[in-house]
Amino acid sequence: MKTKVPLKLAFLVFLLGFTIQTFSKSKNTNIMNSTKKETIGLLVIMKAKTGKEQDVKNFLLGGLALVNQEPQTVSWFAFQIDNNTFGIYDTFEVEEGRQAHLTGEVAKGLLANAGDLLDNFDPSTDIQAVDVLASNHKSGLQNKGLLVIMKSKEAKTTDVENFLNVGKQLVGDEPKTLSWYAIKIDATTYAIFDTFADDSGRDAHLTGKVAAALMENAPVLLDGFEASAIQKIDIIASK
């Protein structure tokens, strides 16, 4: 018995096929061939205690000088989601680099000050080891960003990962999207982290092909995904 393919899933298949065909035929694209070989990372989300928001921001600003002395930390972003919610996202080529960072000065400072600055911070759950599935980089000053955390439906993880890999190609055509990462947090949880110079670049991305395809295919691929999962962030500091 033939099974009817849902329209949105058919659209995804078309998108994947069309994009791969287009990019395989093209010799010259707008994609910047990055020399970075980021394969793994860390994602840390933390909430400042009331009245400690500026102290947390100052701590993160000070962290940049320290991670600049970590040769195996490839990329490092400190960001702010809302008034009291902050985060760190960083990447590495190999596990040795990630472990060096976890025993480095920024991590030591975070753990030493967490009790004073952060609300119910638990390193065992709030410092998340992640895999970098795909990344795309262009040069530019990074001030704004987006963080999208999403959960795959059961048995749809392969489709989600295929979608994210195609997204890497699509953002190559977005000159104002400076950094773009597809991240795997656990067996069914994924994220997109991207950066821009200003609001105009972020708005262009939000009305671009990747965002449109994400919203179109979310009902088929993702569990309980809503537009509110697309979080606008400010980049405090970056390496």
N, CA, C and O of each residue as an XYZ file, in Angstrom:
956
protein
N       0.847     -1.195      0.000
C       0.000      0.000      0.000
C       0.876      1.237      0.000
O       1.814      1.333      0.792
N       0.587      2.169     -0.865
C       1.392      3.387     -0.946
C       1.013      4.334      0.176
O      -0.160      4.479      0.520
N       2.014      4.969      0.731
C       1.785      5.943      1.799
C       1.920      7.342      1.241
O       2.901      7.645      0.562
N       0.970      8.186      1.509
C       1.015      9.558      1.021
C       2.073     10.344      1.761
O       2.093     10.356      2.992
N       2.952     10.998      1.026
C       4.020     11.784      1.644
C       3.472     13.136      2.035
O       2.904     13.820      1.183
N       3.613     13.562      3.292
C       3.127     14.878      3.705
C       3.741     15.986      2.864
O       4.904     15.913      2.468
N       2.934     17.021      2.596
C       3.378     18.112      1.733
C       4.645     18.768      2.250
O       5.551     19.065      1.471
N       4.721     19.000      3.565
C       5.875     19.700      4.119
C       7.139     18.849      4.017
O       8.229     19.371      3.780
N       6.986     17.532      4.196
C       8.141     16.649      4.062
C       8.586     16.591      2.608
O       9.782     16.550      2.323
N       7.630     16.588      1.690
C       7.978     16.606      0.271
C       8.739     17.877     -0.080
O       9.666     17.861     -0.890
N       8.322     18.994      0.555
C       9.024     20.254      0.321
C      10.470     20.168      0.794
O      11.378     20.671      0.132
N      10.680     19.524      1.948
C      12.034     19.370      2.469
C      12.891     18.547      1.515
O      14.037     18.899      1.237
N      12.323     17.436      1.012
C      13.066     16.596      0.080
C      13.440     17.383     -1.162
O      14.559     17.282     -1.663
N      12.472     18.184     -1.662
C      12.745     19.013     -2.833
C      13.856     20.016     -2.532
O      14.770     20.213     -3.333
N      13.755     20.649     -1.353
C      14.756     21.639     -0.966
C      16.141     21.030     -0.891
O      17.110     21.605     -1.387
N      16.234     19.856     -0.265
C      17.522     19.178     -0.149
C      18.094     18.850     -1.519
O      19.262     19.121     -1.797
N      17.259     18.263     -2.376
C      17.734     17.867     -3.691
C      18.122     19.042     -4.546
O      19.160     19.022     -5.207
N      17.285     20.082     -4.538
C      17.560     21.260     -5.353
C      18.834     21.953     -4.906
O      19.659     22.347     -5.730
N      18.993     22.101     -3.588
C      20.154     22.803     -3.065
C      21.438     22.048     -3.362
O      22.419     22.644     -3.806
N      21.443     20.736     -3.119
C      22.637     19.941     -3.379
C      23.004     19.986     -4.849
O      24.180     20.109     -5.192
N      21.992     19.884     -5.738
C      22.253     19.929     -7.169
C      22.821     21.278     -7.567
O      23.782     21.351     -8.333
N      22.227     22.353     -7.046
C      22.681     23.697     -7.389
C      24.116     23.917     -6.980
O      24.917     24.431     -7.761
N      24.455     23.527     -5.744
C      25.798     23.782     -5.250
C      26.822     22.840     -5.856
O      28.000     23.192     -5.927
N      26.419     21.661     -6.294
C      27.376     20.756     -6.920
C      27.764     21.241     -8.304
O      28.861     20.945     -8.780
N      26.871     21.990     -8.962
C      27.159     22.490    -10.291
C      27.915     23.810    -10.267
O      28.549     24.182    -11.255
N      27.851     24.512     -9.153
C      28.442     25.838     -9.093
C      29.902     25.772     -8.685
O      30.253     25.145     -7.685
N      30.748     26.425     -9.468
C      32.174     26.468     -9.140
C      32.498     27.650     -8.247
O      33.456     27.611     -7.475
N      31.696     28.704     -8.353
C      31.953     29.914     -7.582
C      30.699     30.269     -6.808
O      29.658     30.536     -7.407
N      30.781     30.275     -5.488
C      29.661     30.671     -4.652
C      30.138     31.733     -3.693
O      31.316     32.088     -3.654
N      29.179     32.239     -2.910
C      29.516     33.256     -1.919
C      29.986     32.656     -0.613
O      30.245     33.385      0.344
N      30.101     31.339     -0.556
C      30.530     30.688      0.676
C      32.011     30.936      0.911
O      32.841     30.737      0.024
N      32.320     31.368      2.105
C      33.716     31.583      2.470
C      34.277     30.274      2.990
O      33.764     29.737      3.972
N      35.301     29.752      2.369
C      35.908     28.494      2.803
C      36.694     28.732      4.085
O      37.805     29.262      4.058
N      36.116     28.344      5.182
C      36.747     28.580      6.473
C      37.855     27.561      6.721
O      37.740     26.390      6.359
N      38.921     28.032      7.342
C      40.012     27.127      7.708
C      39.740     26.480      9.065
O      40.493     25.612      9.507
N      38.666     26.906      9.718
C      38.345     26.341     11.021
C      37.795     24.931     10.856
O      37.011     24.657      9.947
N      38.218     24.041     11.753
C      37.737     22.661     11.726
C      37.048     22.363     13.049
O      37.457     21.476     13.798
N      36.008     23.112     13.315
C      35.284     22.967     14.576
C      34.410     21.711     14.531
O      33.564     21.566     13.648
N      34.616     20.826     15.467
C      33.844     19.587     15.495
C      33.046     19.414     16.784
O      32.033     18.714     16.795
N      33.488     20.038     17.856
C      32.814     19.913     19.147
C      32.766     21.269     19.824
O      33.456     22.203     19.413
N      31.946     21.376     20.868
C      31.833     22.664     21.539
C      31.235     22.543     22.921
O      31.051     21.447     23.452
N      30.933     23.707     23.495
C      30.255     23.823     24.782
C      29.181     24.896     24.665
O      29.390     25.932     24.034
N      28.048     24.643     25.271
C      26.985     25.638     25.351
C      26.602     25.779     26.821
O      26.219     24.808     27.474
N      26.713     26.996     27.324
C      26.436     27.268     28.741
C      25.373     28.364     28.827
O      25.567     29.463     28.307
N      24.265     28.066     29.478
C      23.226     29.064     29.724
C      23.159     29.306     31.220
O      23.126     28.361     32.009
N      23.140     30.587     31.613
C      23.180     30.920     33.037
C      22.296     32.125     33.331
O      22.141     33.008     32.488
N      21.725     32.158     34.512
C      20.889     33.283     34.936
C      21.581     34.049     36.060
O      22.021     33.466     37.051
N      21.668     35.356     35.886
C      22.269     36.204     36.913
C      21.312     36.380     38.080
O      20.098     36.463     37.894
N      21.858     36.434     39.263
C      21.049     36.785     40.426
C      20.576     38.227     40.292
O      21.216     39.036     39.620
N      19.462     38.546     40.927
C      18.933     39.908     40.879
C      19.975     40.899     41.386
O      20.521     40.734     42.477
N      20.243     41.915     40.598
C      21.235     42.930     40.941
C      22.651     42.587     40.532
O      23.558     43.401     40.708
N      22.858     41.391     39.986
C      24.197     40.948     39.596
C      24.381     40.914     38.075
O      25.387     40.405     37.581
N      23.421     41.449     37.344
C      23.461     41.368     35.889
C      24.714     42.032     35.312
O      25.371     41.457     34.444
N      25.042     43.206     35.775
C      26.217     43.892     35.245
C      27.506     43.179     35.636
O      28.469     43.171     34.869
N      27.529     42.587     36.812
C      28.704     41.835     37.248
C      28.942     40.621     36.343
O      30.081     40.310     35.996
N      27.860     39.942     35.966
C      27.998     38.800     35.058
C      28.498     39.272     33.696
O      29.378     38.649     33.101
N      27.942     40.356     33.214
C      28.376     40.903     31.927
C      29.855     41.293     31.971
O      30.600     41.027     31.028
N      30.269     41.916     33.060
C      31.680     42.301     33.203
C      32.583     41.068     33.250
O      33.681     41.075     32.694
N      32.118     40.016     33.912
C      32.887     38.768     33.972
C      33.080     38.207     32.569
O      34.180     37.786     32.210
N      32.017     38.201     31.781
C      32.104     37.660     30.431
C      33.005     38.520     29.548
O      33.765     37.996     28.733
N      32.922     39.822     29.709
C      33.809     40.710     28.953
C      35.267     40.426     29.298
O      36.128     40.420     28.419
N      35.538     40.193     30.566
C      36.898     39.879     30.986
C      37.367     38.523     30.518
O      38.569     38.284     30.410
N      36.423     37.623     30.235
C      36.790     36.291     29.781
C      37.456     36.276     28.422
O      38.210     35.351     28.117
N      37.193     37.289     27.588
C      37.760     37.307     26.237
C      39.280     37.290     26.261
O      39.904     36.547     25.504
N      39.877     38.097     27.120
C      41.343     38.138     27.188
C      41.918     36.787     27.588
O      43.010     36.421     27.154
N      41.188     36.049     28.411
C      41.674     34.749     28.869
C      41.572     33.699     27.763
O      42.504     32.923     27.556
N      40.440     33.672     27.051
C      40.312     32.664     25.990
C      41.205     32.979     24.799
O      41.535     32.087     24.017
N      41.594     34.233     24.656
C      42.551     34.573     23.593
C      43.910     33.923     23.843
O      44.739     33.830     22.938
N      44.128     33.478     25.071
C      45.372     32.786     25.409
C      45.216     31.260     25.333
O      46.130     30.522     25.702
N      44.071     30.797     24.861
C      43.818     29.369     24.710
C      43.883     29.009     23.225
O      42.886     29.166     22.521
N      45.010     28.538     22.737
C      45.154     28.283     21.300
C      44.207     27.223     20.768
O      43.911     27.217     19.573
N      43.725     26.331     21.613
C      42.850     25.266     21.146
C      41.361     25.621     21.227
O      40.507     24.833     20.820
N      41.060     26.804     21.751
C      39.689     27.300     21.708
C      39.534     28.060     20.401
O      40.050     29.169     20.258
N      38.826     27.469     19.449
C      38.756     28.032     18.099
C      37.863     29.261     18.062
O      38.275     30.319     17.586
N      36.645     29.125     18.559
C      35.705     30.247     18.619
C      35.116     30.319     20.022
O      34.943     29.298     20.688
N      34.810     31.533     20.460
C      34.232     31.736     21.796
C      33.302     32.934     21.727
O      33.702     34.019     21.304
N      32.073     32.735     22.141
C      31.072     33.798     22.132
C      30.458     33.918     23.517
O      30.009     32.925     24.090
N      30.438     35.126     24.052
C      29.670     35.428     25.255
C      28.469     36.247     24.798
O      28.611     37.193     24.022
N      27.276     35.875     25.288
C      26.083     36.548     24.782
C      25.058     36.758     25.881
O      25.136     36.158     26.953
N      24.091     37.628     25.588
C      23.018     37.936     26.528
C      21.692     37.706     25.825
O      21.458     38.232     24.736
N      20.812     36.908     26.457
C      19.515     36.585     25.875
C      18.448     37.578     26.329
O      17.693     38.093     25.505
N      18.380     37.847     27.614
C      17.455     38.843     28.142
C      18.124     39.535     29.319
O      19.335     39.411     29.500
N      17.353     40.260     30.119
C      17.950     41.088     31.162
C      18.849     40.316     32.110
O      19.886     40.832     32.527
N      18.476     39.084     32.462
C      19.279     38.336     33.438
C      19.745     36.968     32.938
O      20.251     36.171     33.728
N      19.586     36.680     31.652
C      20.007     35.389     31.094
C      21.169     35.580     30.138
O      21.089     36.354     29.184
N      22.251     34.863     30.409
C      23.485     34.992     29.633
C      23.928     33.621     29.142
O      23.392     32.594     29.560
N      24.908     33.618     28.257
C      25.397     32.347     27.759
C      26.809     32.429     27.221
O      27.332     33.512     26.960
N      27.416     31.265     27.061
C      28.720     31.114     26.412
C      28.589     29.973     25.413
O      28.067     28.905     25.732
N      29.070     30.218     24.204
C      29.158     29.146     23.217
C      30.580     29.153     22.670
O      31.065     30.185     22.207
N      31.248     28.006     22.720
C      32.611     27.944     22.201
C      32.846     26.635     21.472
O      32.126     25.656     21.672
N      33.868     26.630     20.621
C      34.120     25.468     19.761
C      35.587     25.073     19.791
O      36.469     25.866     20.120
N      35.816     23.792     19.427
C      37.152     23.209     19.473
C      37.288     22.210     18.324
O      36.300     21.709     17.789
N      38.541     21.939     17.965
C      38.789     20.930     16.932
C      38.781     19.521     17.521
O      38.287     18.584     16.895
N      39.328     19.379     18.722
C      39.477     18.058     19.327
C      39.102     18.120     20.806
O      39.036     19.196     21.401
N      38.859     16.948     21.386
C      38.465     16.864     22.787
C      39.535     17.437     23.718
O      39.217     18.005     24.763
N      40.788     17.285     23.337
C      41.874     17.839     24.159
C      41.697     19.335     24.366
O      41.939     19.848     25.459
N      41.274     20.037     23.316
C      41.056     21.471     23.431
C      39.894     21.800     24.343
O      39.959     22.749     25.124
N      38.830     21.017     24.245
C      37.674     21.264     25.105
C      38.025     21.028     26.573
O      37.623     21.798     27.445
N      38.775     19.965     26.839
C      39.162     19.683     28.215
C      40.122     20.746     28.752
O      40.069     21.099     29.930
N      40.991     21.248     27.889
C      41.903     22.319     28.311
C      41.118     23.569     28.699
O      41.466     24.260     29.657
N      40.061     23.850     27.946
C      39.229     25.007     28.272
C      38.465     24.786     29.581
O      38.338     25.699     30.396
N      37.966     23.579     29.769
C      37.194     23.277     30.977
C      38.035     23.329     32.247
O      37.500     23.456     33.348
N      39.347     23.232     32.089
C      40.245     23.356     33.243
C      41.022     24.670     33.199
O      41.969     24.870     33.959
N      40.604     25.568     32.289
C      41.298     26.846     32.115
C      40.771     27.935     33.030
O      39.948     27.691     33.913
N      41.267     29.149     32.798
C      40.992     30.260     33.705
C      39.547     30.739     33.648
O      38.988     31.119     34.676
N      38.930     30.729     32.468
C      37.537     31.178     32.378
C      36.625     30.227     33.143
O      35.767     30.666     33.909
N      36.807     28.926     32.936
C      35.987     27.944     33.643
C      36.215     28.016     35.147
O      35.266     27.932     35.926
N      37.469     28.171     35.557
C      37.763     28.297     36.987
C      37.073     29.521     37.575
O      36.493     29.457     38.659
N      37.142     30.633     36.852
C      36.503     31.860     37.328
C      34.999     31.731     37.397
O      34.371     32.235     38.328
N      34.413     31.056     36.413
C      32.968     30.863     36.406
C      32.532     30.045     37.622
O      31.581     30.408     38.314
N      33.225     28.953     37.873
C      32.865     28.089     38.998
C      33.112     28.780     40.338
O      32.350     28.599     41.287
N      34.178     29.568     40.407
C      34.504     30.252     41.659
C      33.485     31.338     41.998
O      33.235     31.610     43.172
N      32.896     31.961     40.970
C      31.989     33.084     41.195
C      30.514     32.729     41.037
O      29.644     33.566     41.277
N      30.227     31.485     40.632
C      28.841     31.111     40.359
C      27.937     31.317     41.565
O      26.813     31.797     41.423
N      28.414     30.962     42.738
C      27.589     31.088     43.933
C      27.180     32.519     44.222
O      26.087     32.762     44.732
N      28.044     33.467     43.902
C      27.774     34.881     44.160
C      26.977     35.528     43.037
O      26.128     36.383     43.290
N      27.244     35.124     41.792
C      26.676     35.829     40.637
C      25.453     35.162     40.017
O      24.587     35.848     39.473
N      25.371     33.838     40.090
C      24.385     33.113     39.291
C      23.297     32.462     40.142
O      23.514     32.092     41.295
N      22.128     32.338     39.534
C      20.968     31.776     40.217
C      20.864     30.277     39.921
O      20.582     29.878     38.791
N      21.095     29.453     40.950
C      20.943     27.991     40.848
C      21.759     27.388     39.699
O      21.255     26.544     38.959
N      22.998     27.812     39.549
C      23.845     27.289     38.489
C      24.381     25.915     38.873
O      24.952     25.740     39.949
N      24.191     24.940     37.980
C      24.653     23.572     38.214
C      25.578     23.181     37.060
O      25.101     22.928     35.954
N      26.883     23.127     37.295
C      27.823     22.817     36.209
C      27.547     21.491     35.511
O      27.821     21.347     34.319
N      27.005     20.524     36.247
C      26.791     19.198     35.667
C      25.697     19.195     34.605
O      25.680     18.323     33.736
N      24.797     20.149     34.667
C      23.719     20.218     33.670
C      23.754     21.492     32.834
O      23.307     21.482     31.687
N      24.271     22.579     33.380
C      24.238     23.861     32.673
C      25.426     24.055     31.736
O      25.368     24.898     30.841
N      26.503     23.291     31.924
C      27.614     23.279     30.962
C      27.401     22.059     30.073
O      27.649     20.928     30.489
N      26.943     22.295     28.853
C      26.568     21.200     27.964
C      27.623     20.974     26.881
O      27.970     21.897     26.143
N      28.125     19.759     26.790
C      29.026     19.391     25.702
C      28.196     19.135     24.451
O      27.211     18.399     24.495
N      28.596     19.744     23.332
C      27.822     19.632     22.093
C      28.730     19.211     20.942
O      29.954     19.325     21.013
N      28.095     18.721     19.880
C      28.790     18.423     18.631
C      28.444     19.498     17.611
O      27.291     19.918     17.514
N      29.430     19.939     16.858
C      29.217     20.910     15.788
C      28.964     20.128     14.498
O      29.866     19.474     13.976
N      27.734     20.201     13.991
C      27.383     19.470     12.778
C      27.804     20.206     11.520
O      28.198     19.579     10.536
N      27.724     21.535     11.541
C      28.076     22.340     10.369
C      28.330     23.768     10.810
O      27.767     24.229     11.803
N      29.181     24.469     10.070
C      29.438     25.878     10.374
C      29.788     26.621      9.099
O      30.280     26.038      8.134
N      29.524     27.919      9.114
C      29.799     28.774      7.968
C      30.249     30.119      8.514
O      29.603     30.676      9.402
N      31.353     30.647      7.989
C      31.930     31.868      8.548
C      32.243     32.900      7.479
O      32.665     32.573      6.370
N      32.022     34.158      7.845
C      32.466     35.294      7.039
C      33.074     36.315      7.991
O      32.819     36.270      9.195
N      33.860     37.217      7.471
C      34.495     38.215      8.321
C      33.519     39.338      8.637
O      32.602     39.613      7.862
N      33.720     39.980      9.774
C      32.864     41.095     10.161
C      32.735     41.191     11.661
O      33.011     40.233     12.383
N      32.311     42.361     12.128
C      32.127     42.609     13.554
C      30.798     42.016     14.003
O      29.750     42.332     13.439
N      30.840     41.162     15.009
C      29.660     40.410     15.443
C      29.061     41.040     16.694
O      29.669     41.016     17.764
N      27.867     41.601     16.551
C      27.202     42.281     17.659
C      25.854     41.680     18.032
O      25.444     41.736     19.191
N      25.176     41.117     17.066
C      23.845     40.558     17.270
C      23.851     39.074     16.936
O      24.751     38.592     16.248
N      22.856     38.355     17.419
C      22.818     36.923     17.132
C      21.445     36.320     17.305
O      20.481     36.998     17.660
N      21.379     35.026     17.045
C      20.178     34.227     17.267
C      20.584     32.894     17.885
O      21.613     32.320     17.528
N      19.775     32.416     18.802
C      19.939     31.079     19.359
C      18.608     30.363     19.249
O      17.600     30.815     19.793
N      18.611     29.247     18.544
C      17.388     28.473     18.342
C      17.638     27.060     18.858
O      18.489     26.345     18.330
N      16.904     26.661     19.880
C      17.024     25.299     20.420
C      15.755     24.535     20.061
O      14.646     25.020     20.288
N      15.921     23.334     19.497
C      14.780     22.579     18.993
C      14.962     21.100     19.261
O      16.085     20.603     19.347
N      13.851     20.404     19.393
C      13.872     18.965     19.667
C      13.264     18.226     18.486
O      12.158     18.535     18.044
N      13.999     17.254     17.987
C      13.531     16.452     16.859
C      12.408     15.519     17.282
O      12.385     15.025     18.409
N      11.478     15.283     16.362
C      10.492     14.230     16.589
C      11.176     12.876     16.530
O      12.253     12.732     15.951
N      10.539     11.891     17.133
C      11.096     10.548     17.132
C      11.295     10.054     15.696
O      10.412     10.197     14.851
N      12.459      9.476     15.437
C      12.811      8.918     14.120
C      13.023      9.979     13.057
O      13.107      9.645     11.875
N      13.113     11.261     13.441
C      13.340     12.323     12.458
C      14.717     12.961     12.587
O      14.990     13.970     11.936
N      15.582     12.396     13.407
C      16.880     13.027     13.642
C      17.720     13.113     12.364
O      18.401     14.113     12.138
N      17.677     12.090     11.543
C      18.450     12.127     10.295
C      17.948     13.233      9.386
O      18.750     13.933      8.767
N      16.628     13.404      9.293
C      16.055     14.469      8.466
C      16.437     15.844      9.018
O      16.735     16.761      8.251
N      16.429     15.987     10.333
C      16.822     17.267     10.941
C      18.280     17.579     10.620
O      18.609     18.709     10.260
N      19.147     16.587     10.749
C      20.570     16.815     10.473
C      20.817     17.112      8.993
O      21.676     17.931      8.663
N      20.080     16.460      8.108
C      20.186     16.777      6.681
C      19.746     18.206      6.417
O      20.380     18.930      5.650
N      18.663     18.606      7.054
C      18.174     19.975      6.911
C      19.226     20.983      7.366
O      19.463     21.984      6.691
N      19.853     20.720      8.507
C      20.851     21.644      9.039
C      22.075     21.725      8.136
O      22.653     22.801      7.982
N      22.477     20.622      7.545
C      23.619     20.652      6.632
C      23.313     21.440      5.366
O      24.194     22.111      4.828
N      22.081     21.368      4.886
C      21.687     22.198      3.751
C      21.652     23.669      4.169
O      21.993     24.551      3.381
N      21.238     23.927      5.410
C      21.221     25.303      5.911
C      22.580     25.968      5.826
O      22.673     27.166      5.558
N      23.629     25.201      6.051
C      24.987     25.734      5.934
C      25.221     26.303      4.538
O      25.840     27.357      4.392
N      24.737     25.621      3.530
C      24.918     26.086      2.159
C      24.086     27.343      1.891
O      24.560     28.285      1.255
N      22.852     27.349      2.377
C      21.960     28.470      2.121
C      22.468     29.762      2.743
O      22.360     30.822      2.127
N      23.018     29.698      3.947
C      23.492     30.932      4.583
C      24.752     31.464      3.897
O      25.149     32.605      4.133
N      25.375     30.655      3.060
C      26.491     31.166      2.274
C      26.073     32.285      1.342
O      26.894     33.115      0.952
N      24.791     32.311      0.983
C      24.256     33.360      0.115
C      23.755     34.559      0.904
O      23.195     35.490      0.325
N      23.947     34.548      2.215
C      23.527     35.672      3.054
C      24.765     36.447      3.499
O      25.404     36.056      4.475
N      25.118     37.522      2.819
C      26.364     38.222      3.128
C      26.421     38.803      4.534
O      27.507     39.038      5.064
N      25.265     39.034      5.140
C      25.249     39.644      6.470
C      25.175     38.618      7.601
O      25.197     38.988      8.775
N      25.086     37.327      7.253
C      25.162     36.282      8.271
C      26.628     35.916      8.435
O      27.208     35.272      7.561
N      27.227     36.316      9.537
C      28.683     36.232      9.692
C      29.152     34.870     10.201
O      30.081     34.285      9.644
N      28.525     34.375     11.237
C      28.822     33.021     11.726
C      27.514     32.262     11.850
O      26.507     32.815     12.289
N      27.530     30.995     11.463
C      26.327     30.158     11.532
C      26.752     28.758     11.938
O      27.606     28.146     11.297
N      26.153     28.261     13.002
C      26.490     26.931     13.521
C      25.228     26.080     13.652
O      24.196     26.552     14.128
N      25.322     24.841     13.230
C      24.323     23.828     13.545
C      24.929     22.922     14.609
O      26.031     22.402     14.429
N      24.221     22.732     15.709
C      24.762     22.077     16.894
C      23.861     20.916     17.300
O      22.637     21.008     17.208
N      24.475     19.825     17.749
C      23.730     18.714     18.332
C      24.038     18.674     19.821
O      25.188     18.493     20.223
N      23.003     18.843     20.634
C      23.174     18.904     22.085
C      23.069     17.521     22.712
O      23.884     17.157     23.560
N      22.075     16.755     22.298
C      21.965     15.365     22.732
C      21.301     14.566     21.613
O      21.232     15.042     20.479
N      20.816     13.378     21.906
C      20.330     12.486     20.853
C      19.207     13.084     20.019
O      19.081     12.765     18.837
N      18.388     13.948     20.617
C      17.255     14.508     19.876
C      17.173     16.037     19.943
O      16.240     16.626     19.397
N      18.127     16.676     20.596
C      18.078     18.131     20.766
C      19.152     18.805     19.927
O      20.323     18.426     19.970
N      18.737     19.812     19.163
C      19.623     20.518     18.242
C      19.522     22.019     18.484
O      18.614     22.493     19.166
N      20.463     22.750     17.918
C      20.417     24.199     18.040
C      21.068     24.841     16.817
O      21.903     24.240     16.141
N      20.660     26.073     16.558
C      21.326     26.939     15.583
C      21.810     28.166     16.328
O      21.060     28.786     17.081
N      23.062     28.508     16.114
C      23.656     29.710     16.709
C      24.248     30.516     15.571
O      25.109     30.018     14.846
N      23.802     31.760     15.399
C      24.365     32.575     14.323
C      24.538     34.017     14.756
O      23.898     34.473     15.704
N      25.412     34.738     14.052
C      25.777     36.095     14.448
C      25.732     37.046     13.261
O      25.834     36.643     12.102
N      25.574     38.341     13.597
C      25.414     39.400     12.602
C      26.049     40.683     13.140
O      26.278     40.826     14.341
N      26.323     41.593     12.241
C      26.893     42.873     12.662
C      25.838     43.764     13.304
O      26.131     44.512     14.237
N      24.599     43.682     12.795
C      23.557     44.585     13.273
C      22.182     43.967     13.062
O      22.057     42.840     12.583
N      21.157     44.726     13.428
C      19.786     44.231     13.317
C      19.370     43.988     11.870
O      18.575     43.089     11.595
N      19.900     44.778     10.950
C      19.499     44.606      9.555
C      19.930     43.237      9.030
O      19.190     42.598      8.283
N      21.123     42.788      9.416
C      21.586     41.469      9.016
C      20.759     40.370      9.639
O      20.425     39.383      8.984
N      20.430     40.540     10.904
C      19.609     39.535     11.588
C      18.211     39.483     10.986
O      17.660     38.401     10.786
N      17.638     40.647     10.696
C      16.301     40.675     10.102
C      16.304     40.044      8.713
O      15.349     39.367      8.331
N      17.381     40.268      7.960
C      17.475     39.667      6.622
C      17.512     38.144      6.726
O      16.914     37.445      5.908
N      18.210     37.641      7.723
C      18.270     36.189      7.922
C      16.904     35.639      8.325
O      16.495     34.575      7.861
N      16.207     36.364      9.185
C      14.910     35.900      9.666
C      13.849     35.875      8.575
O      12.821     35.213      8.716
N      14.099     36.594      7.495
C      13.179     36.561      6.351
C      13.796     35.804      5.173
O      13.285     35.872      4.056
N      14.888     35.088      5.421
C      15.599     34.371      4.372
C      15.147     32.931      4.218
O      14.155     32.507      4.811
N      15.896     32.185      3.409
C      15.506     30.825      3.025
C      15.573     29.836      4.184
O      14.700     28.979      4.324
N      16.611     29.954      5.014
C      16.746     28.996      6.110
C      15.597     29.138      7.105
O      14.993     28.145      7.511
N      15.300     30.376      7.494
C      14.216     30.600      8.446
C      12.874     30.165      7.871
O      12.059     29.565      8.571
N      12.645     30.470      6.590
C      11.386     30.080      5.954
C      11.246     28.557      5.915
O      10.180     28.019      6.211
N      12.329     27.867      5.547
C      12.289     26.402      5.483
C      12.115     25.794      6.867
O      11.430     24.783      7.019
N      12.733     26.408      7.887
C      12.593     25.910      9.251
C      11.136     25.965      9.696
O      10.607     24.984     10.220
N      10.486     27.108      9.489
C       9.104     27.245      9.908
C       8.188     26.343      9.083
O       7.200     25.820      9.599
N       8.515     26.161      7.811
C       7.692     25.307      6.948
C       7.747     23.839      7.373
O       6.735     23.138      7.356
N       8.924     23.394      7.749
C       9.126     21.973      8.033
C       9.042     21.611      9.508
O       9.046     20.431      9.857
N       8.967     22.608     10.372
C       8.919     22.346     11.809
C       7.801     21.386     12.218
O       8.050     20.505     13.040
N       6.583     21.513     11.686
C       5.525     20.578     12.111
C       5.828     19.118     11.784
O       5.347     18.214     12.467
N       6.627     18.884     10.738
C       6.950     17.522     10.339
C       8.151     16.979     11.109
O       8.172     15.809     11.494
N       9.154     17.836     11.332
C      10.429     17.373     11.865
C      10.600     17.575     13.360
O      11.301     16.801     14.011
N       9.973     18.600     13.912
C      10.301     19.018     15.269
C       9.135     18.815     16.227
O       7.967     18.864     15.841
N       9.485     18.589     17.477
C       8.510     18.311     18.523
C       8.142     19.599     19.255
O       8.954     20.158     19.992
N       6.905     20.064     19.043
C       6.395     21.226     19.767
C       7.120     22.522     19.476
O       7.189     23.393     20.343
N       7.664     22.674     18.276
C       8.432     23.877     17.958
C       7.498     25.063     17.741
O       6.481     24.951     17.055
N       7.860     26.206     18.338
C       7.133     27.458     18.148
C       8.114     28.566     17.806
O       9.307     28.466     18.096
N       7.606     29.617     17.191
C       8.460     30.731     16.769
C       9.198     31.361     17.946
O      10.269     31.943     17.768
N       8.628     31.246     19.153
C       9.267     31.823     20.341
C      10.591     31.143     20.672
O      11.372     31.671     21.464
N      10.857     29.973     20.076
C      12.134     29.287     20.288
C      13.282     30.004     19.593
O      14.446     29.742     19.896
N      12.973     30.899     18.669
C      14.000     31.693     17.978
C      14.305     32.893     18.869
O      13.547     33.862     18.895
N      15.413     32.824     19.594
C      15.746     33.848     20.586
C      16.773     34.842     20.036
O      17.842     34.449     19.567
N      16.437     36.121     20.098
C      17.383     37.160     19.706
C      18.366     37.380     20.860
O      17.964     37.477     22.019
N      19.652     37.457     20.529
C      20.679     37.642     21.547
C      21.604     38.781     21.160
O      21.720     39.138     19.988
N      22.256     39.343     22.159
C      23.315     40.326     21.952
C      24.659     39.646     22.192
O      24.832     38.943     23.188
N      25.602     39.852     21.287
C      26.952     39.306     21.467
C      27.746     40.279     22.327
O      27.964     41.428     21.940
N      28.175     39.814     23.491
C      28.949     40.655     24.410
C      30.409     40.698     23.995
O      31.029     41.762     23.980
N      30.955     39.537     23.659
C      32.368     39.439     23.263
C      32.531     38.181     22.432
O      31.773     37.225     22.596
N      33.511     38.174     21.543
C      33.725     36.984     20.719
C      35.187     36.881     20.299
O      35.893     37.879     20.152
N      35.612     35.633     20.111
C      36.952     35.331     19.609
C      36.823     34.759     18.208
O      37.829     34.429     17.580
